[in-house]
Amino acid sequence: MRLDDVRSISIVGAGIMGHGIAQVFALGGYNVCLNDATPDALDRAMVRIRENLRIFRENGFVTDPEADSAYARISTEVDLEASVRNADIVIEAIKEDAAQKQELFEKLDVMCPPHTILASNSSSLLISEFACTTRRQDKVVLAHWYNPPHIVPAVEVIRGAGTSDDTADLVYDILKKVKKLPVRINKEIPGYLLNRIQMAMVREAWYLWQAGVASAEDIDLAVKGSIGFRLASIGPLLTSDLGGQDTWCAVSRYLFPLISDAHVPPEDYVKMVETGNLGMKTGKGFYSHTKEEWDAIIERRDKEFLQRLKNLYWE
Ligand SMILES: NC(=O)c1ccc[n+]([C@@H]2O[C@H](COP(=O)([O-])OP(=O)(O)OC[C@H]3O[C@@H](n4cnc5c(N)ncnc54)[C@H](O)[C@@H]3O)[C@@H](O)[C@H]2O)c1
């Protein structure tokens, strides 16, 4: 299958990730069938998509007719077979459960036409674990999106041992076509690329918080205004080239033995989670806010994300 042959894309799982992914492909001009085992989830997904499109329109990303026709290109379907039997690409975004995903891939392999590419949005599992349940290992790939998927540009395209060049290239190309920022990951590795980098930073931030080196507010403030400020424009490797590798090498030799290499999260952090302080979900985590305050934080975050998206990635 060539890029121009792709007409129809099915998304299985219409939750936090699935609805946003559906929106991206519909805006890119594809017919999208959104599937979920729960009819309510499909209704909620369409409400969220309408709201996302409204915000895109208000911020000048799309015109009214573009938003309306994208919305009209998305159909919903509870029956799995009906959802995928005409699909050129299926993207799985169901719950992060290896056994359920394996079962789904096995079914998709039977239900989909032979040319269909099967992609997973798993955030931690290895694609070879699903590919082996199919007779099309060359057409199985992992495409790992970031939340919110209709806004965050990067998508990691991770090949399994059996993924063909054609499959990896086609998924890469179609993501580019729908204005995402695909990144090729050539080897399967737990955590892929971005979660490994993110977790390395978070481990140190949690360590510093537990050790009382600075408050949660000051840790966030410092990172946002320095490392984070730079990272939206230049990655960590270019940053070190610009700073001078002699300096970065010397600092790493001094600090690597001193920074956290913990294999478990710090005690106070685990206590916070085990006492039900899960962040916005329960009102309190590192920060404590009312529902209205959390809503305002999300609104401000999304506004800034959209500005950055427009400045850096949207042509
Ligand atoms: N939420 C994130 O921040 C995030 C980021 C990147 C990747 N992911 C990954 O994306 C996937 C989906 O995550 P989410 O946060 O959207 O989950 P979610 O719980 O919001 O949505 C999952 C949806 O899948 C449906 N579902 C479950 N089993 C199904 C089946 N067999 N067939 C059809 N529908 C089914 C559920 O009804 C639910 O609506 C997971 O693998 C997750 O690890 C999540």
PDBQT file of the ligand as one rigid body, heavy atoms in Angstrom, charges set to zero:
ROOT
HETATM    1  N1  LIG A 401      -3.655   9.005  28.543  1.00  0.00    +0.000 N 
HETATM    2  C1  LIG A 401      -2.406   9.280  28.184  1.00  0.00    +0.000 C 
HETATM    3  O1  LIG A 401      -1.808  10.262  28.622  1.00  0.00    +0.000 OA
HETATM    4  C2  LIG A 401      -1.707   8.398  27.185  1.00  0.00    +0.000 A 
HETATM    5  C3  LIG A 401      -0.589   8.898  26.492  1.00  0.00    +0.000 A 
HETATM    6  C4  LIG A 401       0.036   8.090  25.526  1.00  0.00    +0.000 A 
HETATM    7  C5  LIG A 401      -0.421   6.802  25.298  1.00  0.00    +0.000 A 
HETATM    8  N2  LIG A 401      -1.499   6.328  26.021  1.00  0.00    +0.000 N 
HETATM    9  C6  LIG A 401      -1.958   4.950  25.747  1.00  0.00    +0.000 C 
HETATM   10  O2  LIG A 401      -3.110   5.024  24.923  1.00  0.00    +0.000 OA
HETATM   11  C7  LIG A 401      -3.981   3.916  25.224  1.00  0.00    +0.000 C 
HETATM   12  C8  LIG A 401      -5.347   4.449  25.602  1.00  0.00    +0.000 C 
HETATM   13  O3  LIG A 401      -5.217   5.283  26.722  1.00  0.00    +0.000 OA
HETATM   14  P1  LIG A 401      -6.367   6.310  27.157  1.00  0.00    +0.000 P 
HETATM   15  O4  LIG A 401      -5.751   7.173  28.191  1.00  0.00    +0.000 OA
HETATM   16  O5  LIG A 401      -6.979   6.893  25.945  1.00  0.00    +0.000 OA
HETATM   17  O6  LIG A 401      -7.410   5.295  27.842  1.00  0.00    +0.000 OA
HETATM   18  P2  LIG A 401      -8.948   5.550  28.197  1.00  0.00    +0.000 P 
HETATM   19  O7  LIG A 401      -9.227   4.665  29.346  1.00  0.00    +0.000 OA
HETATM   20  O8  LIG A 401      -9.251   6.992  28.285  1.00  0.00    +0.000 OA
HETATM   21  O9  LIG A 401      -9.717   4.977  26.896  1.00  0.00    +0.000 OA
HETATM   22  C9  LIG A 401      -9.717   3.646  26.538  1.00  0.00    +0.000 C 
HETATM   23  C10 LIG A 401     -11.030   3.360  25.809  1.00  0.00    +0.000 C 
HETATM   24  O10 LIG A 401     -10.945   2.068  25.228  1.00  0.00    +0.000 OA
HETATM   25  C11 LIG A 401     -12.220   1.430  25.345  1.00  0.00    +0.000 C 
HETATM   26  N3  LIG A 401     -11.970  -0.003  25.246  1.00  0.00    +0.000 N 
HETATM   27  C12 LIG A 401     -11.402  -0.837  26.146  1.00  0.00    +0.000 A 
HETATM   28  N4  LIG A 401     -11.296  -2.079  25.644  1.00  0.00    +0.000 NA
HETATM   29  C13 LIG A 401     -11.812  -2.035  24.382  1.00  0.00    +0.000 A 
HETATM   30  C14 LIG A 401     -11.957  -2.982  23.338  1.00  0.00    +0.000 A 
HETATM   31  N5  LIG A 401     -11.529  -4.247  23.487  1.00  0.00    +0.000 N 
HETATM   32  N6  LIG A 401     -12.506  -2.593  22.188  1.00  0.00    +0.000 NA
HETATM   33  C15 LIG A 401     -12.943  -1.312  22.014  1.00  0.00    +0.000 A 
HETATM   34  N7  LIG A 401     -12.812  -0.360  22.970  1.00  0.00    +0.000 NA
HETATM   35  C16 LIG A 401     -12.258  -0.706  24.126  1.00  0.00    +0.000 A 
HETATM   36  C17 LIG A 401     -12.749   1.901  26.687  1.00  0.00    +0.000 C 
HETATM   37  O11 LIG A 401     -14.162   1.790  26.734  1.00  0.00    +0.000 OA
HETATM   38  C18 LIG A 401     -12.257   3.356  26.723  1.00  0.00    +0.000 C 
HETATM   39  O12 LIG A 401     -13.232   4.246  26.206  1.00  0.00    +0.000 OA
HETATM   40  C19 LIG A 401      -3.283   3.135  26.337  1.00  0.00    +0.000 C 
HETATM   41  O13 LIG A 401      -2.533   2.095  25.761  1.00  0.00    +0.000 OA
HETATM   42  C20 LIG A 401      -2.379   4.171  26.971  1.00  0.00    +0.000 C 
HETATM   43  O14 LIG A 401      -1.265   3.592  27.625  1.00  0.00    +0.000 OA
HETATM   44  C21 LIG A 401      -2.155   7.105  26.935  1.00  0.00    +0.000 A 
ENDROOT
TORSDOF 0
